[in-house]
């Protein structure tokens, strides 16, 4: 394979892969709010909550799976979360792409 073609294909693959399922970094797609015992993800603009994704919140030894989340079109909310620092995992989608999200959260 010619070097120029290889570089071009590599760039296309990198861009295509980033659009399909890259962790959301800029957070232009969603906001996360944390209150006592509750974590909420609010999708922005044309983005919506991916209800098929295996949502999860892990705080210490406590794992709250998708069944504990209230998943709507624009919001994903989990209540009765224990106090402490944890990791939230979920996904938001638009018509063109889906982005997974992983956020460190501290529940007061």
Biopython code that builds the backbone (N, CA, C, O; Angstrom):
import numpy as np
from Bio.PDB.StructureBuilder import StructureBuilder

atoms = [
    (1, "UNK", "N", (0.845, -1.172, 0.000)),
    (1, "UNK", "CA", (0.000, 0.000, 0.000)),
    (1, "UNK", "C", (0.892, 1.238, 0.000)),
    (1, "UNK", "O", (1.889, 1.289, 0.720)),
    (2, "UNK", "N", (0.539, 2.220, -0.796)),
    (2, "UNK", "CA", (1.328, 3.439, -0.872)),
    (2, "UNK", "C", (1.202, 4.241, 0.420)),
    (2, "UNK", "O", (0.128, 4.258, 1.021)),
    (3, "UNK", "N", (2.281, 4.912, 0.870)),
    (3, "UNK", "CA", (2.263, 5.659, 2.132)),
    (3, "UNK", "C", (1.162, 6.714, 2.194)),
    (3, "UNK", "O", (0.521, 6.867, 3.235)),
    (4, "UNK", "N", (0.927, 7.448, 1.097)),
    (4, "UNK", "CA", (-0.088, 8.499, 1.106)),
    (4, "UNK", "C", (-1.477, 7.909, 1.295)),
    (4, "UNK", "O", (-2.283, 8.457, 2.047)),
    (5, "UNK", "N", (-1.763, 6.821, 0.638)),
    (5, "UNK", "CA", (-3.064, 6.173, 0.762)),
    (5, "UNK", "C", (-3.249, 5.653, 2.179)),
    (5, "UNK", "O", (-4.331, 5.782, 2.753)),
    (6, "UNK", "N", (-2.199, 5.066, 2.746)),
    (6, "UNK", "CA", (-2.268, 4.545, 4.104)),
    (6, "UNK", "C", (-2.561, 5.659, 5.101)),
    (6, "UNK", "O", (-3.404, 5.486, 5.982)),
    (7, "UNK", "N", (-1.884, 6.796, 4.981)),
    (7, "UNK", "CA", (-2.108, 7.937, 5.872)),
    (7, "UNK", "C", (-3.538, 8.439, 5.724)),
    (7, "UNK", "O", (-4.189, 8.743, 6.724)),
    (8, "UNK", "N", (-4.034, 8.532, 4.502)),
    (8, "UNK", "CA", (-5.401, 8.990, 4.264)),
    (8, "UNK", "C", (-6.427, 8.051, 4.866)),
    (8, "UNK", "O", (-7.386, 8.501, 5.492)),
    (9, "UNK", "N", (-6.237, 6.747, 4.686)),
    (9, "UNK", "CA", (-7.153, 5.763, 5.266)),
    (9, "UNK", "C", (-7.116, 5.800, 6.786)),
    (9, "UNK", "O", (-8.153, 5.666, 7.435)),
    (10, "UNK", "N", (-5.947, 5.978, 7.351)),
    (10, "UNK", "CA", (-5.814, 6.056, 8.806)),
    (10, "UNK", "C", (-6.588, 7.253, 9.343)),
    (10, "UNK", "O", (-7.268, 7.141, 10.363)),
    (11, "UNK", "N", (-6.495, 8.389, 8.675)),
    (11, "UNK", "CA", (-7.224, 9.586, 9.109)),
    (11, "UNK", "C", (-8.730, 9.371, 9.017)),
    (11, "UNK", "O", (-9.466, 9.770, 9.919)),
    (12, "UNK", "N", (-9.194, 8.752, 7.950)),
    (12, "UNK", "CA", (-10.623, 8.497, 7.782)),
    (12, "UNK", "C", (-11.126, 7.552, 8.869)),
    (12, "UNK", "O", (-12.180, 7.790, 9.458)),
    (13, "UNK", "N", (-10.390, 6.497, 9.135)),
    (13, "UNK", "CA", (-10.781, 5.544, 10.175)),
    (13, "UNK", "C", (-10.817, 6.220, 11.537)),
    (13, "UNK", "O", (-11.734, 5.973, 12.320)),
    (14, "UNK", "N", (-9.843, 7.062, 11.836)),
    (14, "UNK", "CA", (-9.807, 7.759, 13.120)),
    (14, "UNK", "C", (-11.015, 8.665, 13.293)),
    (14, "UNK", "O", (-11.624, 8.683, 14.363)),
    (15, "UNK", "N", (-11.369, 9.415, 12.265)),
    (15, "UNK", "CA", (-12.524, 10.313, 12.341)),
    (15, "UNK", "C", (-13.810, 9.513, 12.445)),
    (15, "UNK", "O", (-14.672, 9.839, 13.262)),
    (16, "UNK", "N", (-13.958, 8.471, 11.631)),
    (16, "UNK", "CA", (-15.162, 7.656, 11.643)),
    (16, "UNK", "C", (-15.336, 6.976, 12.995)),
    (16, "UNK", "O", (-16.439, 6.965, 13.542)),
    (17, "UNK", "N", (-14.273, 6.415, 13.535)),
    (17, "UNK", "CA", (-14.340, 5.753, 14.836)),
    (17, "UNK", "C", (-14.675, 6.720, 15.950)),
    (17, "UNK", "O", (-15.391, 6.357, 16.883)),
    (18, "UNK", "N", (-14.180, 7.931, 15.879)),
    (18, "UNK", "CA", (-14.462, 8.928, 16.915)),
    (18, "UNK", "C", (-15.920, 9.336, 16.910)),
    (18, "UNK", "O", (-16.453, 9.698, 17.958)),
    (19, "UNK", "N", (-16.581, 9.290, 15.766)),
    (19, "UNK", "CA", (-17.980, 9.726, 15.709)),
    (19, "UNK", "C", (-18.937, 8.643, 16.187)),
    (19, "UNK", "O", (-20.014, 8.960, 16.692)),
    (20, "UNK", "N", (-18.578, 7.396, 16.044)),
    (20, "UNK", "CA", (-19.529, 6.344, 16.360)),
    (20, "UNK", "C", (-19.706, 6.085, 17.835)),
    (20, "UNK", "O", (-20.838, 6.066, 18.317)),
    (21, "UNK", "N", (-18.639, 5.885, 18.564)),
    (21, "UNK", "CA", (-18.832, 5.459, 19.937)),
    (21, "UNK", "C", (-17.718, 5.957, 20.843)),
    (21, "UNK", "O", (-17.274, 5.236, 21.736)),
    (22, "UNK", "N", (-17.272, 7.158, 20.626)),
    (22, "UNK", "CA", (-16.210, 7.691, 21.457)),
    (22, "UNK", "C", (-16.792, 8.220, 22.757)),
    (22, "UNK", "O", (-17.900, 8.756, 22.765)),
    (23, "UNK", "N", (-16.059, 8.077, 23.856)),
    (23, "UNK", "CA", (-16.530, 8.697, 25.088)),
    (23, "UNK", "C", (-16.668, 10.199, 24.886)),
    (23, "UNK", "O", (-15.797, 10.837, 24.295)),
    (24, "UNK", "N", (-17.756, 10.754, 25.376)),
    (24, "UNK", "CA", (-17.983, 12.192, 25.216)),
    (24, "UNK", "C", (-16.961, 12.944, 26.059)),
    (24, "UNK", "O", (-16.877, 12.732, 27.269)),
    (25, "UNK", "N", (-16.197, 13.805, 25.440)),
    (25, "UNK", "CA", (-15.163, 14.539, 26.153)),
    (25, "UNK", "C", (-15.558, 16.001, 26.367)),
    (25, "UNK", "O", (-15.356, 16.546, 27.452)),
    (26, "UNK", "N", (-16.105, 16.621, 25.358)),
    (26, "UNK", "CA", (-16.392, 18.044, 25.432)),
    (26, "UNK", "C", (-17.660, 18.327, 26.214)),
    (26, "UNK", "O", (-17.891, 19.460, 26.637)),
    (27, "UNK", "N", (-18.475, 17.318, 26.408)),
    (27, "UNK", "CA", (-19.733, 17.432, 27.123)),
    (27, "UNK", "C", (-20.664, 18.447, 26.485)),
    (27, "UNK", "O", (-21.450, 19.095, 27.176)),
    (28, "UNK", "N", (-20.577, 18.588, 25.177)),
    (28, "UNK", "CA", (-21.527, 19.415, 24.445)),
    (28, "UNK", "C", (-22.840, 18.674, 24.260)),
    (28, "UNK", "O", (-23.844, 19.267, 23.866)),
    (29, "UNK", "N", (-22.833, 17.379, 24.543)),
    (29, "UNK", "CA", (-24.001, 16.544, 24.314)),
    (29, "UNK", "C", (-24.883, 16.391, 25.549)),
    (29, "UNK", "O", (-26.056, 16.041, 25.420)),
    (30, "UNK", "N", (-24.340, 16.647, 26.752)),
    (30, "UNK", "CA", (-25.084, 16.383, 27.978)),
    (30, "UNK", "C", (-24.535, 17.197, 29.146)),
    (30, "UNK", "O", (-23.414, 17.704, 29.098)),
    (31, "UNK", "N", (-25.355, 17.313, 30.203)),
    (31, "UNK", "CA", (-24.935, 17.869, 31.485)),
    (31, "UNK", "C", (-25.192, 16.817, 32.546)),
    (31, "UNK", "O", (-26.146, 16.045, 32.439)),
    (32, "UNK", "N", (-24.351, 16.779, 33.568)),
    (32, "UNK", "CA", (-24.544, 15.892, 34.701)),
    (32, "UNK", "C", (-24.697, 16.760, 35.949)),
    (32, "UNK", "O", (-23.869, 17.631, 36.215)),
    (33, "UNK", "N", (-25.762, 16.513, 36.708)),
    (33, "UNK", "CA", (-25.949, 17.202, 37.976)),
    (33, "UNK", "C", (-26.045, 16.169, 39.090)),
    (33, "UNK", "O", (-26.595, 15.082, 38.913)),
    (34, "UNK", "N", (-25.493, 16.539, 40.241)),
    (34, "UNK", "CA", (-25.474, 15.643, 41.383)),
    (34, "UNK", "C", (-26.073, 16.380, 42.569)),
    (34, "UNK", "O", (-25.707, 17.519, 42.860)),
    (35, "UNK", "N", (-26.999, 15.713, 43.247)),
    (35, "UNK", "CA", (-27.598, 16.237, 44.473)),
    (35, "UNK", "C", (-27.552, 15.113, 45.498)),
    (35, "UNK", "O", (-27.091, 14.014, 45.190)),
    (36, "UNK", "N", (-28.017, 15.370, 46.693)),
    (36, "UNK", "CA", (-28.002, 14.345, 47.741)),
    (36, "UNK", "C", (-28.723, 13.087, 47.258)),
    (36, "UNK", "O", (-29.939, 13.096, 47.065)),
    (37, "UNK", "N", (-27.973, 12.018, 47.066)),
    (37, "UNK", "CA", (-28.549, 10.742, 46.685)),
    (37, "UNK", "C", (-29.067, 10.625, 45.267)),
    (37, "UNK", "O", (-29.736, 9.647, 44.934)),
    (38, "UNK", "N", (-28.773, 11.603, 44.426)),
    (38, "UNK", "CA", (-29.328, 11.576, 43.073)),
    (38, "UNK", "C", (-28.326, 12.085, 42.041)),
    (38, "UNK", "O", (-27.621, 13.067, 42.275)),
    (39, "UNK", "N", (-28.273, 11.400, 40.892)),
    (39, "UNK", "CA", (-27.438, 11.820, 39.767)),
    (39, "UNK", "C", (-28.342, 11.896, 38.543)),
    (39, "UNK", "O", (-29.097, 10.965, 38.264)),
    (40, "UNK", "N", (-28.264, 13.016, 37.808)),
    (40, "UNK", "CA", (-29.103, 13.224, 36.634)),
    (40, "UNK", "C", (-28.251, 13.601, 35.441)),
    (40, "UNK", "O", (-27.366, 14.451, 35.541)),
    (41, "UNK", "N", (-28.524, 12.958, 34.298)),
    (41, "UNK", "CA", (-27.901, 13.306, 33.025)),
    (41, "UNK", "C", (-28.984, 13.956, 32.177)),
    (41, "UNK", "O", (-30.059, 13.385, 31.992)),
    (42, "UNK", "N", (-28.707, 15.136, 31.666)),
    (42, "UNK", "CA", (-29.636, 15.878, 30.815)),
    (42, "UNK", "C", (-29.015, 15.997, 29.430)),
    (42, "UNK", "O", (-27.979, 16.642, 29.265)),
    (43, "UNK", "N", (-29.646, 15.376, 28.429)),
    (43, "UNK", "CA", (-29.157, 15.479, 27.055)),
    (43, "UNK", "C", (-29.426, 16.885, 26.525)),
    (43, "UNK", "O", (-30.457, 17.483, 26.833)),
    (44, "UNK", "N", (-28.495, 17.409, 25.726)),
    (44, "UNK", "CA", (-28.610, 18.756, 25.170)),
    (44, "UNK", "C", (-29.006, 18.706, 23.695)),
    (44, "UNK", "O", (-28.712, 17.740, 22.991)),
    (45, "UNK", "N", (-29.672, 19.755, 23.248)),
    (45, "UNK", "CA", (-29.960, 19.933, 21.823)),
    (45, "UNK", "C", (-30.648, 18.737, 21.197)),
    (45, "UNK", "O", (-31.666, 18.259, 21.698)),
    (46, "UNK", "N", (-30.081, 18.251, 20.087)),
    (46, "UNK", "CA", (-30.658, 17.121, 19.353)),
    (46, "UNK", "C", (-30.272, 15.769, 19.936)),
    (46, "UNK", "O", (-30.661, 14.735, 19.393)),
    (47, "UNK", "N", (-29.524, 15.754, 21.018)),
    (47, "UNK", "CA", (-29.096, 14.509, 21.648)),
    (47, "UNK", "C", (-30.206, 13.958, 22.527)),
    (47, "UNK", "O", (-31.011, 14.717, 23.068)),
    (48, "UNK", "N", (-30.252, 12.629, 22.672)),
    (48, "UNK", "CA", (-31.232, 11.988, 23.547)),
    (48, "UNK", "C", (-30.556, 10.853, 24.319)),
    (48, "UNK", "O", (-29.463, 10.410, 23.966)),
    (49, "UNK", "N", (-31.214, 10.400, 25.359)),
    (49, "UNK", "CA", (-30.699, 9.315, 26.189)),
    (49, "UNK", "C", (-30.795, 8.001, 25.423)),
    (49, "UNK", "O", (-31.826, 7.702, 24.820)),
    (50, "UNK", "N", (-29.726, 7.223, 25.448)),
    (50, "UNK", "CA", (-29.730, 5.890, 24.835)),
    (50, "UNK", "C", (-30.277, 4.912, 25.877)),
    (50, "UNK", "O", (-29.561, 4.504, 26.791)),
    (51, "UNK", "N", (-31.541, 4.543, 25.731)),
    (51, "UNK", "CA", (-32.206, 3.667, 26.698)),
    (51, "UNK", "C", (-31.745, 2.218, 26.591)),
    (51, "UNK", "O", (-31.996, 1.429, 27.502)),
    (52, "UNK", "N", (-31.078, 1.851, 25.498)),
    (52, "UNK", "CA", (-30.600, 0.486, 25.309)),
    (52, "UNK", "C", (-29.223, 0.249, 25.931)),
    (52, "UNK", "O", (-28.806, -0.898, 26.097)),
    (53, "UNK", "N", (-28.527, 1.314, 26.270)),
    (53, "UNK", "CA", (-27.188, 1.194, 26.845)),
    (53, "UNK", "C", (-27.291, 0.644, 28.271)),
    (53, "UNK", "O", (-28.252, 0.957, 28.973)),
    (54, "UNK", "N", (-26.334, -0.160, 28.713)),
    (54, "UNK", "CA", (-26.355, -0.681, 30.093)),
    (54, "UNK", "C", (-25.866, 0.367, 31.106)),
    (54, "UNK", "O", (-24.734, 0.291, 31.584)),
    (55, "UNK", "N", (-26.715, 1.334, 31.427)),
    (55, "UNK", "CA", (-26.383, 2.400, 32.369)),
    (55, "UNK", "C", (-25.939, 1.797, 33.697)),
    (55, "UNK", "O", (-26.411, 0.738, 34.109)),
    (56, "UNK", "N", (-25.007, 2.508, 34.364)),
    (56, "UNK", "CA", (-24.498, 1.999, 35.636)),
    (56, "UNK", "C", (-23.902, 3.143, 36.443)),
    (56, "UNK", "O", (-23.278, 4.053, 35.897)),
    (57, "UNK", "N", (-24.107, 3.078, 37.758)),
    (57, "UNK", "CA", (-23.434, 3.964, 38.704)),
    (57, "UNK", "C", (-22.806, 3.072, 39.766)),
    (57, "UNK", "O", (-23.485, 2.273, 40.411)),
    (58, "UNK", "N", (-21.496, 3.223, 39.934)),
    (58, "UNK", "CA", (-20.774, 2.453, 40.943)),
    (58, "UNK", "C", (-20.194, 3.429, 41.954)),
    (58, "UNK", "O", (-19.412, 4.314, 41.607)),
    (59, "UNK", "N", (-20.592, 3.252, 43.226)),
    (59, "UNK", "CA", (-20.073, 4.063, 44.330)),
    (59, "UNK", "C", (-19.583, 3.083, 45.386)),
    (59, "UNK", "O", (-20.379, 2.414, 46.045)),
    (60, "UNK", "N", (-18.271, 3.006, 45.541)),
    (60, "UNK", "CA", (-17.705, 2.035, 46.480)),
    (60, "UNK", "C", (-18.096, 0.626, 46.066)),
    (60, "UNK", "O", (-17.866, 0.227, 44.924)),
    (61, "UNK", "N", (-18.687, -0.134, 46.988)),
    (61, "UNK", "CA", (-19.117, -1.501, 46.709)),
    (61, "UNK", "C", (-20.536, -1.568, 46.146)),
    (61, "UNK", "O", (-21.019, -2.647, 45.804)),
    (62, "UNK", "N", (-21.207, -0.415, 46.050)),
    (62, "UNK", "CA", (-22.591, -0.386, 45.574)),
    (62, "UNK", "C", (-22.621, -0.182, 44.068)),
    (62, "UNK", "O", (-22.029, 0.762, 43.544)),
    (63, "UNK", "N", (-23.325, -1.087, 43.373)),
    (63, "UNK", "CA", (-23.482, -0.992, 41.923)),
    (63, "UNK", "C", (-24.968, -0.853, 41.607)),
    (63, "UNK", "O", (-25.764, -1.753, 41.876)),
    (64, "UNK", "N", (-25.322, 0.296, 41.031)),
    (64, "UNK", "CA", (-26.703, 0.536, 40.608)),
    (64, "UNK", "C", (-26.758, 0.343, 39.102)),
    (64, "UNK", "O", (-26.167, 1.117, 38.349)),
    (65, "UNK", "N", (-27.468, -0.693, 38.664)),
    (65, "UNK", "CA", (-27.527, -0.995, 37.240)),
    (65, "UNK", "C", (-28.693, -0.269, 36.568)),
    (65, "UNK", "O", (-29.406, 0.511, 37.200)),
    (66, "UNK", "N", (-28.866, -0.535, 35.302)),
    (66, "UNK", "CA", (-29.873, 0.129, 34.473)),
    (66, "UNK", "C", (-31.282, 0.059, 35.078)),
    (66, "UNK", "O", (-32.073, 0.986, 34.901)),
    (67, "UNK", "N", (-31.600, -1.028, 35.786)),
    (67, "UNK", "CA", (-32.937, -1.185, 36.363)),
    (67, "UNK", "C", (-33.233, -0.140, 37.433)),
    (67, "UNK", "O", (-34.399, 0.093, 37.755)),
    (68, "UNK", "N", (-32.205, 0.493, 37.989)),
    (68, "UNK", "CA", (-32.373, 1.520, 39.030)),
    (68, "UNK", "C", (-32.500, 2.927, 38.445)),
    (68, "UNK", "O", (-32.767, 3.877, 39.181)),
    (69, "UNK", "N", (-32.312, 3.071, 37.129)),
    (69, "UNK", "CA", (-32.362, 4.375, 36.468)),
    (69, "UNK", "C", (-33.763, 4.651, 35.936)),
    (69, "UNK", "O", (-34.452, 3.744, 35.469)),
    (70, "UNK", "N", (-34.168, 5.897, 36.010)),
    (70, "UNK", "CA", (-35.375, 6.371, 35.336)),
    (70, "UNK", "C", (-34.892, 6.990, 34.027)),
    (70, "UNK", "O", (-34.327, 8.083, 34.026)),
    (71, "UNK", "N", (-35.115, 6.291, 32.912)),
    (71, "UNK", "CA", (-34.605, 6.724, 31.608)),
    (71, "UNK", "C", (-35.723, 7.335, 30.778)),
    (71, "UNK", "O", (-36.678, 6.653, 30.405)),
    (72, "UNK", "N", (-35.597, 8.633, 30.490)),
    (72, "UNK", "CA", (-36.552, 9.326, 29.639)),
    (72, "UNK", "C", (-35.909, 9.683, 28.308)),
    (72, "UNK", "O", (-34.785, 9.273, 28.019)),
    (73, "UNK", "N", (-36.620, 10.437, 27.514)),
    (73, "UNK", "CA", (-36.097, 10.855, 26.208)),
    (73, "UNK", "C", (-34.869, 11.752, 26.361)),
    (73, "UNK", "O", (-33.885, 11.584, 25.641)),
    (74, "UNK", "N", (-34.924, 12.709, 27.302)),
    (74, "UNK", "CA", (-33.844, 13.685, 27.460)),
    (74, "UNK", "C", (-33.110, 13.569, 28.796)),
    (74, "UNK", "O", (-32.068, 14.199, 28.976)),
    (75, "UNK", "N", (-33.639, 12.767, 29.746)),
    (75, "UNK", "CA", (-32.986, 12.658, 31.045)),
    (75, "UNK", "C", (-32.824, 11.205, 31.479)),
    (75, "UNK", "O", (-33.643, 10.338, 31.175)),
    (76, "UNK", "N", (-31.735, 10.982, 32.200)),
    (76, "UNK", "CA", (-31.485, 9.704, 32.866)),
    (76, "UNK", "C", (-31.208, 10.053, 34.323)),
    (76, "UNK", "O", (-30.321, 10.855, 34.616)),
    (77, "UNK", "N", (-31.966, 9.452, 35.233)),
    (77, "UNK", "CA", (-31.835, 9.811, 36.636)),
    (77, "UNK", "C", (-31.758, 8.544, 37.482)),
    (77, "UNK", "O", (-32.502, 7.588, 37.264)),
    (78, "UNK", "N", (-30.859, 8.555, 38.437)),
    (78, "UNK", "CA", (-30.780, 7.475, 39.412)),
    (78, "UNK", "C", (-30.891, 8.109, 40.795)),
    (78, "UNK", "O", (-30.188, 9.069, 41.110)),
    (79, "UNK", "N", (-31.778, 7.560, 41.609)),
    (79, "UNK", "CA", (-31.992, 8.055, 42.966)),
    (79, "UNK", "C", (-31.506, 7.014, 43.964)),
    (79, "UNK", "O", (-31.159, 5.894, 43.591)),
    (80, "UNK", "N", (-31.484, 7.394, 45.227)),
    (80, "UNK", "CA", (-31.038, 6.512, 46.309)),
    (80, "UNK", "C", (-29.594, 6.066, 46.135)),
    (80, "UNK", "O", (-29.229, 4.955, 46.521)),
    (81, "UNK", "N", (-28.785, 6.926, 45.559)),
    (81, "UNK", "CA", (-27.358, 6.636, 45.416)),
    (81, "UNK", "C", (-26.674, 6.889, 46.761)),
    (81, "UNK", "O", (-26.996, 7.864, 47.440)),
    (82, "UNK", "N", (-25.742, 6.032, 47.150)),
    (82, "UNK", "CA", (-25.043, 6.249, 48.422)),
    (82, "UNK", "C", (-24.068, 7.415, 48.332)),
    (82, "UNK", "O", (-23.627, 7.793, 47.246)),
    (83, "UNK", "N", (-23.744, 7.971, 49.478)),
    (83, "UNK", "CA", (-22.751, 9.044, 49.533)),
    (83, "UNK", "C", (-21.389, 8.491, 49.147)),
    (83, "UNK", "O", (-21.057, 7.343, 49.440)),
    (84, "UNK", "N", (-20.610, 9.337, 48.484)),
    (84, "UNK", "CA", (-19.250, 8.957, 48.142)),
    (84, "UNK", "C", (-18.898, 9.286, 46.709)),
    (84, "UNK", "O", (-19.689, 9.875, 45.973)),
    (85, "UNK", "N", (-17.693, 8.892, 46.327)),
    (85, "UNK", "CA", (-17.202, 9.128, 44.979)),
    (85, "UNK", "C", (-17.412, 7.870, 44.155)),
    (85, "UNK", "O", (-17.151, 6.758, 44.613)),
    (86, "UNK", "N", (-17.886, 8.063, 42.935)),
    (86, "UNK", "CA", (-18.150, 6.920, 42.088)),
    (86, "UNK", "C", (-17.993, 7.232, 40.623)),
    (86, "UNK", "O", (-17.531, 8.309, 40.244)),
    (87, "UNK", "N", (-18.388, 6.268, 39.793)),
    (87, "UNK", "CA", (-18.288, 6.418, 38.342)),
    (87, "UNK", "C", (-19.646, 6.137, 37.717)),
    (87, "UNK", "O", (-20.278, 5.117, 37.991)),
    (88, "UNK", "N", (-20.077, 7.062, 36.875)),
    (88, "UNK", "CA", (-21.323, 6.958, 36.127)),
    (88, "UNK", "C", (-20.995, 6.558, 34.698)),
    (88, "UNK", "O", (-20.089, 7.118, 34.080)),
    (89, "UNK", "N", (-21.741, 5.582, 34.172)),
    (89, "UNK", "CA", (-21.567, 5.176, 32.772)),
    (89, "UNK", "C", (-22.928, 5.177, 32.094)),
    (89, "UNK", "O", (-23.917, 4.687, 32.639)),
    (90, "UNK", "N", (-22.951, 5.746, 30.876)),
    (90, "UNK", "CA", (-24.182, 5.805, 30.101)),
    (90, "UNK", "C", (-23.878, 6.178, 28.671)),
    (90, "UNK", "O", (-22.728, 6.117, 28.237)),
    (91, "UNK", "N", (-24.921, 6.571, 27.926)),
    (91, "UNK", "CA", (-24.718, 6.959, 26.529)),
    (91, "UNK", "C", (-25.828, 7.890, 26.079)),
    (91, "UNK", "O", (-26.973, 7.785, 26.519)),
    (92, "UNK", "N", (-25.461, 8.802, 25.192)),
    (92, "UNK", "CA", (-26.408, 9.701, 24.532)),
    (92, "UNK", "C", (-26.236, 9.555, 23.030)),
    (92, "UNK", "O", (-25.149, 9.244, 22.544)),
    (93, "UNK", "N", (-27.321, 9.781, 22.301)),
    (93, "UNK", "CA", (-27.276, 9.625, 20.842)),
    (93, "UNK", "C", (-27.934, 10.818, 20.153)),
    (93, "UNK", "O", (-28.772, 11.513, 20.729)),
    (94, "UNK", "N", (-27.532, 11.027, 18.919)),
    (94, "UNK", "CA", (-28.197, 11.955, 18.014)),
    (94, "UNK", "C", (-28.598, 11.125, 16.797)),
    (94, "UNK", "O", (-28.471, 9.900, 16.810)),
    (95, "UNK", "N", (-29.074, 11.775, 15.762)),
    (95, "UNK", "CA", (-29.418, 11.044, 14.536)),
    (95, "UNK", "C", (-28.179, 10.465, 13.867)),
    (95, "UNK", "O", (-28.258, 9.438, 13.194)),
    (96, "UNK", "N", (-27.019, 11.127, 14.051)),
    (96, "UNK", "CA", (-25.802, 10.732, 13.359)),
    (96, "UNK", "C", (-24.853, 9.869, 14.177)),
    (96, "UNK", "O", (-24.059, 9.125, 13.602)),
    (97, "UNK", "N", (-24.912, 9.948, 15.512)),
    (97, "UNK", "CA", (-23.882, 9.291, 16.317)),
    (97, "UNK", "C", (-24.383, 8.982, 17.713)),
    (97, "UNK", "O", (-25.372, 9.550, 18.177)),
    (98, "UNK", "N", (-23.683, 8.067, 18.378)),
    (98, "UNK", "CA", (-23.883, 7.791, 19.796)),
    (98, "UNK", "C", (-22.552, 7.969, 20.505)),
    (98, "UNK", "O", (-21.507, 7.577, 19.985)),
    (99, "UNK", "N", (-22.589, 8.558, 21.687)),
    (99, "UNK", "CA", (-21.391, 8.744, 22.483)),
    (99, "UNK", "C", (-21.614, 8.130, 23.851)),
    (99, "UNK", "O", (-22.621, 8.402, 24.504)),
    (100, "UNK", "N", (-20.677, 7.302, 24.284)),
    (100, "UNK", "CA", (-20.720, 6.806, 25.644)),
    (100, "UNK", "C", (-20.196, 7.908, 26.570)),
    (100, "UNK", "O", (-19.435, 8.781, 26.152)),
    (101, "UNK", "N", (-20.613, 7.848, 27.816)),
    (101, "UNK", "CA", (-20.103, 8.807, 28.779)),
    (101, "UNK", "C", (-19.629, 8.061, 30.012)),
    (101, "UNK", "O", (-20.257, 7.095, 30.448)),
    (102, "UNK", "N", (-18.539, 8.507, 30.558)),
    (102, "UNK", "CA", (-18.006, 8.023, 31.817)),
    (102, "UNK", "C", (-17.623, 9.251, 32.623)),
    (102, "UNK", "O", (-16.755, 10.032, 32.233)),
    (103, "UNK", "N", (-18.294, 9.398, 33.758)),
    (103, "UNK", "CA", (-18.071, 10.583, 34.582)),
    (103, "UNK", "C", (-17.784, 10.169, 36.011)),
    (103, "UNK", "O", (-18.474, 9.319, 36.573)),
    (104, "UNK", "N", (-16.761, 10.777, 36.595)),
    (104, "UNK", "CA", (-16.551, 10.631, 38.023)),
    (104, "UNK", "C", (-17.515, 11.577, 38.723)),
    (104, "UNK", "O", (-17.613, 12.748, 38.358)),
    (105, "UNK", "N", (-18.217, 11.084, 39.711)),
    (105, "UNK", "CA", (-19.183, 11.901, 40.444)),
    (105, "UNK", "C", (-18.954, 11.737, 41.928)),
    (105, "UNK", "O", (-18.496, 10.690, 42.386)),
    (106, "UNK", "N", (-19.277, 12.786, 42.686)),
    (106, "UNK", "CA", (-19.230, 12.732, 44.140)),
    (106, "UNK", "C", (-20.619, 13.063, 44.657)),
    (106, "UNK", "O", (-21.122, 14.168, 44.457)),
    (107, "UNK", "N", (-21.231, 12.097, 45.322)),
    (107, "UNK", "CA", (-22.579, 12.258, 45.829)),
    (107, "UNK", "C", (-22.506, 12.706, 47.286)),
    (107, "UNK", "O", (-21.928, 12.016, 48.126)),
    (108, "UNK", "N", (-23.097, 13.872, 47.582)),
    (108, "UNK", "CA", (-23.030, 14.407, 48.961)),
    (108, "UNK", "C", (-23.986, 13.661, 49.898)),
    (108, "UNK", "O", (-24.058, 13.978, 51.085)),
]
sb = StructureBuilder()
sb.init_structure("model")
sb.init_model(0)
sb.init_chain("A")
sb.init_seg("    ")
for serial, (resi, resn, name, xyz) in enumerate(atoms, 1):
    if name == "N":
        sb.init_residue(resn, " ", resi, " ")
    sb.init_atom(name, np.array(xyz, "f"), 0.0, 1.0, " ", f" {name:<3s}", serial, name[0])
structure = sb.get_structure()
